[in-house]
Amino acid sequence: KNSVDDMSSKRSSGVSETATMVDAKKKGNLIVMTKGGTKKSNNYYFALGETVLYYFTSDAADRPKGEYKLSAFSNCAVLDEKKCIFELASPVKSIYLKVDNKESLSSWVTLINETIAAGRSTANLLARQGRVEYNAYLKVWEAKDVTGSQDMFCTVAGNGVEVSRSEVLWQTPTPRWYHECDLGFERTIDSILISIYDIRKKGNVHNGHVLLTPEHLKNDLVQPEWFPIEKRIDDLTMSLEISKTGTDYSVKIVSVSGLVPQKGLAWSVEIKADKTSIATSALSTDGTWGSTHNVGKAQNISLLLTTNAGEQVGKVDITTGDDCCGANEWEVSGPTVGQLRLTWKSSNSIVLADEKYDPLFALMVEHEMEVVKMISICKGVEQTGTMSKHFTLAFEMRRTAAHFIKALIEDEIARTTQPATIFRGNSLATKSLDYFMKMTAMPALHHILKPIIAEIYKGKRPCELDSKRFEDPKEAEKNIKKNIGNVAYYCSQIISACERIPKILPLTLRNIFCEMRTHLTKKWPDHPTVKYSGPSGFIFLRFICPAILGPTLFGLSSEHAPCNVARDLMLIAKSVQNLANLRTFGEKEPFMCPMNDFIEKNLDIMKNLLDEISTPPTSPIDEIPKTHLNINFGKEMAQVTAYFSHNYKSLLNVYGHDNPALVKLGHVLDQMDEEKKNVIDSTGGAKRSESASVQSFRTSAGVSLASPNGPNPANTAGSSASAGRGRRRSIVLTSKKPGDPKLPEEALENESSTDDEAKRTRKRAEESKDELVVALYSLLKSTEEENGKLKERVAELEKIVDQSGKR
C-alpha cells in the first residue's frame, strides 16, 4: 500500500487495495464534461458511496483523486439521453458526467437520486436528535529551507482526498501561507497529507510532503511546531526481518529494492535505536547486507539509507511492537528537504437537536438583532471570519440571512465617523457579507470571469508595465507601450462583462446594496463618492478582484497560473480595483500611471454599473430564499452557542450585569448546558473534547477564533446575569476508554471567590471517585508542596550569602 493510506511505512504482504475493490453501490468509468455538458474534460473511475461520489484516476488507483459530496447537490437528472449525459444539479456549480450507454445512464441517475434522498432523510433524522459530530482543523503556517524552490503552494489531503489548496507565493524561498482549512469529513480522519509543489512551465513539481499519522493526530497541537518535509521516492522498498526475544528486538536487512546501480556509487544503511546509532550495514559484493543487529528494548528503530558520497537517499522509521515483527517490505521515505510549521485540532462537538436552538435563535433576532450587534462590537471579543460563516449559515438556514447582514451593515455605518474608513476592517458585518456573496453569487462570477481568465492564462498578451523588470531598457520602452494596450484590453473585457452583473446578481444581494447606499447617503449627504464606495468595496474589492488575483481559490481555474500570468493578473486586478475606487494611480506606483487614461475614460461606466447594482430590482424580490438542504443548522448553532458562551463575561463587563438582553442570554445558555449534559449521558461520553474547543485552540494558536470555555452559569434560574453567568461551568469531554470511570458531572469552577468555596471544592475532589478530578487536585497539591520546598531552599541560600557578605 501507499504509505499515505497505510499510515505506516509497512507494506502489506498481499495485493494493494485498488478502486475496483472498494465497497460501493456502483462503480464504473465516467467522462467529466465541461461547458454545460458540451465538451469532454477527463475520464475517471467513479465509485458511489453512502454519502459521497468518489473518483479515481483509474480502476487500479489505490486512493481517490477527489470526491463530490452528494449533500451539496439538489438532484440528479438526464441532460442528453442520446449522448448519455446526466447532471448533478447544484445552485453553485453543477457537475456533468457522460456514460457509455443508456442502461448505465438510467442506473447511475436512479442510484444517485436514491443516495441523495437517503442523505436528506438521515440529515432530517439527525436534526431531530442530539448527537456528537466530528471536526478537524489544520493550519499551515510557513515553510523554510525548501531546496530548489521559489514559487510554491501547498495542498492538504485528508484520507488521501485533496480538500484544500493554498495560494501561490511567488519568488519566496520561505513562504508564509497561514493557510487554514476545516476538514469537513463525515468520518474520523486517519491521515492528513500536506504536499508542497513548485510552479514550473511544464507542470507542478512535487517538492516534498509531511504526513500526519494517527500517532500524530491522537494529540492536538496547539502551539505551532516544525515538521521535516520529506521528498517523495517511488518504488524504493526495504525488506526486513524483525524478531523479538523476550523484550529485545533484532533487525536484519534482507534487501533494498529499487536502487539504480551507478559507477563508483555504493550504499549503506545506518541502524538507530531511539536515535542512538547501533551499527552500519553496507551492501557487499555478493548482494547481502550483513548480519542481524540487536537494538534492545528500543521503542523506535530508524534505518537511514546513504551513499558513499554522504548523500542521504531515504529512511525507514519503525515503531516497535508485535505488529512490526516478521518478514515484511517497508516503504523508504525520502530525505528531508526542508521544514513545515503546523498546528491542528480535532474533536467531537456536542450538537443538540435543531429545535433546542430555537430559544437562542429567537433571542438573536429580537430587538433588531440587539444581542448579535452587541457581540459584534464588544471590546475584548475576537471578531473572526470563521464565526461570520457560522452566523451566516445559521441565519440562511432559517431564511433570515439578508435581514441579519442588513442589520449589521446599518449598525456599522452608524458607528463609523469618517467615510474614508467605511467597511475597511474585518468586522462581523463585512466578513458575513463577504461570505454571503461567495455563497450566493459564485455562478454570476463564473459567468462573467471564467472565459476572460481562460484567455489570460494563454499568455498571448503580456501585461508587464514596470521597466525595472526588463533586462534591456530599449526593449522595455518598446514592450511597455504594447503592454499598456494589453492591460487596457483585458480590463475593458472585464468591465464589459461586469455590465451584465445587475441582471444575473441574486436579487437579495442587490437589495442589501440598495439599503447600504441609502444609509450611506443619509449619513453623509454631501460626500460625492460615498454612495459608490460601499458597494464597490464589496463587489470589487472583496469579490471580483480577489477572483482575478487567485482564480483557483474561486474555481475559475483548476491550475495555478504560471509566474508571468500571475503577474499579468495582478496588474489587471490593480487597474480594475482603482477604477472601482474611482481613483487614478499616483506617485506610489508610477509605473501604473499609464493606466490613468483608461480609468478616466471609464469612470462614468463604473458609476453607472454601481448605480444599477445599488438600485432596487424592478422584479419582485423573494428576500427569504428557499431553505438550503446542505446546511447543518445544528452544527452551525453549536459554534454560535460556544462563541456566546466564551464571550459572555466580556459582554457583562462592557454592557453591565443588569442588561435585560444579557440576563436572558445567560438563562438560555444555562438551559443549553443542561441539554448538552443530557446528550453526554445518552451517548455514553465522547472520544474527544467538544468541538467548540477547536475555537479555543485557534485563539491560542494565533488564529482569529474564540474559545468556548468561558465563565459558568449558576443553577438558580431566577438569579441575575452576574450570578448566573459570572462563573459559568465549561462542559469538557475527555478521551474515554471502555472500563474508564464515568465523566464528572461538574468540572472545577474557573474562579473561586472565597476560601470557603475553595475548601468545598477540595472536599468534593477528595470525596469524588472520579480519577480525573482527583488527579488534578493531586497535581495542584504537589505543586504547592514543591513551591514550599523551593522557598525554604531560597531562604537557606540567602542566609549563606548574608554570612559571606556577598549579597
N, C-alpha and C positions, 0 to 999 in steps of 0.2 A: 504493500500500500504506500501511497504517498504520505510523507510524514505530516503533511498539513491535516489529513483526515485521521491518521492513526494516533496522533497525539504523543507519539514517541517515535524514536528513530528505528524501532524494531520492525522488521518486515514480517509479514505473515508467511507461514510455511506453505500456505495454499495459494490459490489464484486471487488477484485483487478483485474486489467487487466493482463491477462496471455498471453503466447506466441501465443495461438490459436486466440486471439482477435486482434493481431497486424495486421495492414493493410499491405498486401504483395501480390506480384504477384503469389507466390506459396509457400506452406508450406508442411512439412512432415518430417518423421523420416528418417535419412540417417546414414550410418555407415562410419566413417572415417577410411581409410585404410592407412597402412604404408608399408615401404619397397617396393616402386614402385607399390603399389596396391595389394600386395600378402598376407598381414597379417592384421587381424581386430584389431582396436585400441579402439575406443569409439563410442557409439551410441548417437547422439544428435538430437534435433528437430530443423530443419532449416527453415528460412523464407527469401525469396528473396525480397529485397527492390529495390529502384531505382538505387542505385549505390553500394550496399553492400549486401553480403550474411551473415545474422546473424545466430548464432547457440545458442540454449538454452539447459540447462541440461535436460529439459523435456517440454512437452506442457503445464504444469502447472506453469512453471517458470515465474516470473513477470519482469525479466530483462535478457538480453542476457549474456551468458558467454563470448562470443567473437564475432569477425566478420572477414570476408575476404573482403578486398576492391577489387572490380572487376577490377578496373583500373590497378591493378598490374599483371593481367593475360592476355595472348595474345588471348586465345580462350578456348572453352570447347569441348571435344571430347570423344566419346565412346572408352574405353580402352579394355574392355572384354564384349562383348554382352551377352554371355552365363551366366556369373556371375553377369551381370548388374552393371558393374563398369565403371564410367566415370572419366575423368581427367580435372582439371583446370590447364592448362599448363602455366608455368612461367619460364623464363630463370634462375631465382634464386632458387625457390622452388615450385614444383608442388604439388597440393592437389588432393588426390584420394578419391572418395566417392562411396558408394555402395547403390543401391536402391532395392526395393522388387521385381519389375517386369519390363519387357521390355517396357511396356506402360509408366510407370513413368520415366524410363530411357530416352526415347525419349523426353518426355515433359520437364524434367529438363534441358537436354542438349540444346534443342531449345530455351527455355526461357532465360537461362544464356547467350547463344551466342547473343540473341537479346538485352539483357541488356548491355553486353559488347560493342556491336556495337553502341547502343544508347548513351552510355557514351562517346565513341570516337567522335561521331557526336557533342555532347554537348561541349566536350573539343575543337574540331576544331572551333566551333562557337565562344566560349569564346576567343580563341586565336586571333580572328579577331576583337575583340572589347575591349574597356576599361571596367573595372569592379572593384568592391570592394570585396575583399576576406577576410574571417575570419581567424584570427590567435590567438593562445593561447599558452602561455609558462609558465611552472612551474619549480621551483627549490626546492627540498627537501634538506635542509642543514644538519640538525642533530636532534637527539632526546636526551632527558635527563630524568632521574628519572623514567624510564620504569621499572615497577616492575617484578621481576622474570624472567628476560631475559638476555641472554648473546650473543647468535648467531642470529643476526637479519638481515632481509632485508625488504624492503618496496615495495608496488605496487601502481601504480597510475591508477585510472579508471575515464574515462570521460563519463558522461551519463550512468553509470552502466557497461561500457565495459572496461576491462583492456587494457591499451595502453602502459604501460612501467613497468619495474621491475628493481630494483637496484641490485647491487652485495650484497653478504652476508659478513657481518663484524663479524668475529669470536672472541669470548671471549672479547666482547666490550659492557659493560653496557651503555656506552654513545656513540652510533655510530655516526660517521660523514660521511654521504654518499655523499654530494654535488652532488646529482643526478638531472640532468637536463632532461627535456623532452618537446618536441614540440607536442602539442596535435593537430594532423592533421585531425580534424573533418571537414566535409563539411557543418556543420550547427553550430549554436550557442551552446556552451556548457552550459547546465543547472546546472550541478553539477560536482564537482571533489572530488573523494573519495581517500584518502591516507590511506592505511592499512598497519599495521606493523605485521610481523609474526616472530615467533621464530622457529628455526630449531630443530626438535626433531626426535628421531629414528623412532617413529611410525607415523610421518607426521608433517606438519607445524601447529603450534598453533597460532591462531589469538590473538594477544596481545591487539589490540585496533585500533582505526581509528580516522581520522579527516575528517569531511565532510564540504566542502566549498559549500555553497548555493548561490543562486542569490544575496542574501543580501551581501555576502562577495565579490562576483565576479564583482559586479557593479562598484567597485573602484579597481584600480590597487594597488598592494602592492609592493612598490619599495624597501624599507628597510626591511630586514628580521625581522619577528616577531614570537613570541612563541604562539602556539595554544595548548589547552588541548587535550590530547589523551583520547578518551572515550572507555570504554570497551563495547563490543557488548553484548546486552541482547536479548534473543529470547523469544517471546510470553509473554512479560510483558507490559500491557497497563493500562492506567488510564482513566476512564470515568468521564468527567467533564461537568458541566452545567455553561456556561459563559453568563452573561446577561449584558446589558448596559442600564443605566438610566441617561438620559442627557449626561453628559460627563464622568460619573463614571462607572467603571466596577466592577462586583462582580463575585466570583468564588465559586462553590460548588463541592466538591468531592463526586461523587456518588459511585464509586467502583474502586478497583485496581485488575485487573485480572492477574493470573499467579503466585501469591505468594504461596510458598510452606510452609504449616504450620510446625513449629518445636517447640518442647517443650521448654518453657521458652523464646521464641522469640516473640517480639511484634514490630509493625510497627507504624510509624507516618510520617506525611507529613508537612514539614515547607513551608509556603507560603511567597514568597518575591515579593515585588513590586518595580521595579527599584533598585534591590539589597538591599532593606531595608526590614527586617523581619517584617511581619504583624501579623501572627498567626501560631500556630502549631495545626494540626488536627490529633488526634490519632484514631486508629481503636478500636471501642468499642466492648464490648462482644456481642452486638446484630448485629454486622456486619456493622454498619454505621460509617461514617467518620465525623460527626459533622455538624454544621450549615453552612450557606453561609457567605463568608468573603468578605468585601468591600475592594478593592485595589485602589480606587480612579481613578485618571487620569493616572495611570501607563502606560508607553509605552511597558514595558517588564514585564511579570509575570513568575516567576520560582517556581516550586514545587519540593522540594527535599524529596525523599523517604529514610528514615533512619530506623535503628533498635534500640531497647532499649540498645544495646551494643555500640552504637555510630558509627556503620558502615554505610556509605552511599551506598544504593543499586542502586539508579539511580535518574534521574531527568527529568522534562518536562519543556522546555523553550517555551514561547508563546509570540509572538509579537502581541499586541492588534490591533484591527481593526474590521470592520464589519464582515470580513470573519471568525473570530475566535468565534463569538457568536453562542449560541445554544448548544445542547447536542451532544457531539462527543467523540469518543475514540482517545486517543493520545498515540503515542509511548513513552515508557520510555527509555531514553538513559542511557547508563551505567555510572558508576562513572569514574572520571578522574584517569588515571593510568600513567601519565607522560606528557611530553610536546614535541611538534614538531615545528621546526623552518622552516618557509616557506617564499617564495616570489612568486609572479605571475604577469602576464601581459597578457591582451587580447586586441585585436584591430582589426580593419578592414584596410587592406592595399589597396592602390590605385595601381592597376595593369593595365598597358597600353596594348593595342593590341600588339601582338608579333612583328609586323613589325616596331612599334615605337622604339623598342630597337635596330634596325639594325645599326643606326649610332654609338651607344656606343659599340656594339659588334665589328663592323668593326675597331673602334679605338683601342679596346683591343688587336686585333690580328696584328695590324700594327707594323712594325719595330721590328719583333721578340718579340712581346708582351711587348713592352717597358713600357707602362703605368702600366700593371699588375706587372711587375718586380719592378717598382718604388714604388708602394704602398706596395709591399710585404716586402720591407726592409727599408721603411721610418721611421725615428725616430719620436716618438710621435703618431704612428698609432698602434692600438691594432691588434695583429696577432691572429686570432681566428680559432678554429676548425670548428665552425658553418659556418663561412664565406667561409672556404675552401670547405665545402659541396655545398654552393650556386654556387661558381665559377665552381666547377667540374661538377655539374648537368647542368649548363647553357652551358658549352663547350661540354658536352656529347650530349646534345640535338642537337647542331649544328655540331656534329660529329668531334669535334676537341679536345677532352679531352686529348688524348695521346700527341698531339703537345703542349698543354698548360702545362702538367706536365713535359715533357722533357725540355721545355724552362726554367721552374723554377728550375729544378734539375741542369741543366747546369750552371745557374747563381749562385746557392748556392755553387756548387763545386768551381767555380771561386773565390768566396769571402771567402772561408774557408782557414785559414792559416795552421792549424795543422790537419793531417789526423785522429788523435785520436778523434777529436770532430766532425767529419763529420756526419751530419744527426742526431745529438743527441738532437737538440732543436725542439720545436713545431712551426715550421715556416709554412708559407702558402704552401711551396713546400712539406714538409714532411706530413702535415695533408691532403693535397689534394691527394697525392699518397696513403696514408693510407685509405682514404675514397674510392678511386677508386678501391683498392684491394677488399674491402668489397663489393663493388657494382658489381664487375665482377667475383671474384674468390671464392665466397661462395660455389657454387656447388663442386668445386675441394676440398675445405676444408672439406666439409661434407663427400665427398667420401673417403678421407684418414683417417679422425679422428673419425668419428661417431662410427664405430664398436669398436675401441680401448677405447674410452671414456665409452661406454656402459659396457665393460668388467671391467674397473677400478671401475665403480660405484658399482659393485657387492661386492667389498671389500674383495675378497678372497685372495689377495696378499698384505698384509700390507707393507708399504714402509718407516716407521719411521727409521731415521738414527741417531737421536740425543739421546745420552744416558741419558741426563738430563730429558727427557720426560718419562722415565721408572721408576716405583716405586722401583723395585727390581734390583740392579746392576747386579746380576748373570743372571737374565732373560734378561737384556739389552744386555749383551755381546753375549748371545746365539741368540737372535732375530735379532740383527743388522746384523750378518753375513748372515742370511737368507734373511733379507730385502734388503741388497745390491744387491743380485741376483734378487729380485723382481723389484727394480728400474731399473736395467740394462735390465731386460726382457721387461718392458714396453717401455723404451727408444729405445730398438732395434726394437720393433714393430713399433714405430712411425717413426724412421729413415727409416726402410724398406718401410713403406707406403709412406714416402716423396720422395722416389726414383721415384715414379710414377708421381710426380708433373710436371716435364717438359712436359710430354705427355698430361696432362689434364689442365695445366695452360693456360689461354687465351693468344693467340699469341701476342696480344698487350702489355700485361704485360712483356712478355719475351723480346720484342723489347725495352721497356723502360729500363729494367735492363741491356740489352746489351749496350745501349748508355751510361747508368750510368757508367758501368765498363770502357768504352772507355775513358770517360772524367777523371775518377779517375786515371787510369794508365798513362794518358797523363800528368797529373799534378804532380803525384808522381811516376815516373817510377821505382825508386829503392826501393820503400817500398814493403816488402814481402807479406803483407796481406791486403793492402788497396783495392785490387780488389775484395776481398771477403766480407769485412766489409760493403760495401754499400748494395749489395743485401740481405745479411743475416740480416742487421739492419732493413730491411722492411719485408721480407718474414717470418722471425722467430721472431724477437723482437717485431714487431708491428702486427703480424697476427697469426702465428701458436701458439706461446707460450701464448699470451693472451687468445686464444681459449681454450687451455688446462687448464688454470687457472680459466676461467669463462665460462664453456660450455653453460650455459643458455643464456648468452649475445650473443652467436654466433649461437644459435639454435641447438646446438649439444645435448641438453637435455632439457626436459620440466620442470624438477625439479632441485632445488638447491642440491648440493652434501652435504651429512652429514659431520659433523666436521672431522671425521677421513679420509674420502675420499677426502675432500678439502685439508687436509694436504698432502695426497699422491700426489694429482695433483700438488701442489706447488713444492714438491721435484722433481717430474718428469720434470716439466717445467724448474726448475733451471738447471737440468742436460742437458736437450736439448739445452737450451739457451747458456750455457757455451761451449757446443760442437759447436754450430753455431758461437760463438765468437772465436773459435779455441784457447780457454784458459782452463787451469785446475784450480781447486779450490785451495785456499791458506789459509793463517792464518785467514782471515776474517771470514770464515765459516769452521772451521777444521772438523766438523762432516760430511761435504760433501766430504772431501778428498778421501774417499774410492772409489768415482766415477771417480777419475782421470784415473784409469786403463781403464775403459770403454771409456772415452773421447779420450785417446791416441790411442787406437785401432781403433777408428772410424774417426780419423781426415782426412784420405785420402778419405773415403767415403763421408764425408761432403764437402770436397773441390771439389770432382768430381760433386756432386749434385749442388753446387753453380756455378761451371763452366758451367754445362749444362743449368741451368736456365738463365745464362747470355750470352748464345750463340745464335746467330741469328737463328730462326727456318728455317729448310730446305724447308718447305711448304710455299706457298705464304701467305703473311700477308695482311688482309684487315684492315689496320690501321684506316680506317674510318668506324666504325661499323654501323649497322642499327640504325635508329632513335628509341629512347625509347619512346613509346607512352604514358607511365605513368609519364613522366617528365613534370611538369608545367613550361614551359620556361619563361612565363611572370612573374610568382611569384618569380622564382629564380633571374631573372634580376632585379626585383623591389628591392630585398635585395642588389644586387650588386650595383645598382644605388645609393641607400641610403648610402652604405659604401663609395663610391667615394665622394658623396656629403659632408658627415660629415668630411672626412679626407682631403678635398681639401685644406684647409688653411695650414695644416701641410705639404702637398706636395709643396705648394708655398714657404713656409719658408725654406725647405730643397733644392729644385731644382731651385728656382728662379722664379720670376713673369713673366719672358720673355721666359720661356721654351716653345718651339713650341707645344709640345705634351699637356702640361697643358693648354695653351691658347685654343687649340682645344677642350680639355675636358670641359673647362668652358662653351664654347658655346653649346656643346652637352647637358650638364646638364641644361642650361638655357632653351633650347628647350623642354626638357622633363618636366620641371616645368610648362611650358605653357600647355603641353598636360595633365598634372595632373589636372590643373585648369579646363580644358575643361571637364574632366571626372567628377569632382565635380559638375560642373554646370549641366551636363547631368543626373547625378544620384540624384540630389537634396540634396547633402550632404551625410554624413555617420554618423553612430551612435557612432563610436569610432575613436580614433586617428589613423593616418597612421601606417601601420604595421611596418615600419622601426623604429617607436618609441619603439618597442619591444627591438631593439638593444640598444637604449638609456637606457632603464630600466636595461638591462643585465649588462651594464658597471657600472652603479651606484650601482647595487646590488652585485658587485664583480664577475660578470660573464664576460668572455672574449668576449665581443661583443661591437661594436661601435654604437653610436647613430647617426641617420641620420641628426639631427638638426645641421646644420653647417652654415658657412658664406654664404652670399647671392649674387646671380649674379646681375650684373647691367643689365638694359634692353637694353643698346646700344650694338648692335651686333658687331660693329667694335671696341669696347673698348678692352683694354689689359686684360690679365688674372688678373692682380692686381685689376683693376677697376671692371672687370666683375664678379669675384668670391670672392672678399675681404669681401663683406658684403652680403653674399648670403641669400635670404629670405627663411624661412622654411615654407612649406605649412603644416598647422596644421588643422586637422579636430576635432571638439569637439562634445560632445553629443548634439543632436538636437531633439527637440520635435515638433509636429505639432503646428503651430502658432508662433514658435520662429522666431526672425529676421534672415535674411539671414546671412551666414558667411561672414566676411570681406574678400575682395579680396586680401588685403595685411595685413600682420601682422606687428607689430612694428619691426623696424630694430634692429638687435642684437647689433650693435655698432653704436654710434653717434660720428662722428669725429669733429663736430664743434657745437658752441652754436646755430648758425642759423638753422642748421639741427634739433637740439633738439626743437627749437621753432616751426618749421614746423611740427614736429611730434606731439607736443602738440596740435597745431591748428587742425590738421587732426583728432585727438582724440576727441577734443571738438565739432567739426562740425559733426562728424560721428554719425549716429543714431544707430549704432550697439552697443548693450548693453555690449558685451564682452570688446571691446576696451575702452569704457567709464568707465567700472568697474575697469579695470586695471589702467587707468590713475588716477581715484579717489583714489585707494588704494595707489599708489605711492605718490600722493599729501598729503594724510592724514599722511603717514609715515614721510614725510618731516616736516609736522607741529608738529608731536609728537617729532621728534628729536629736533626741535627748542625749544619746551617747556622743554625738558629734559636738554638742555644746559643752559637755564635760571635758572632752579632749581639748577643745579650744581654750577653755579656762586653764587647764594644766599647762598648755604651751605659753599662755600669757604670763603665768607665774614664773616659768623658766626664763622668759625674756626679761621680766622685771628684775629677777635676780642677777642676770648677766649685764644689766644696764644697757641693753641694745634694743630697746623697744622700737 
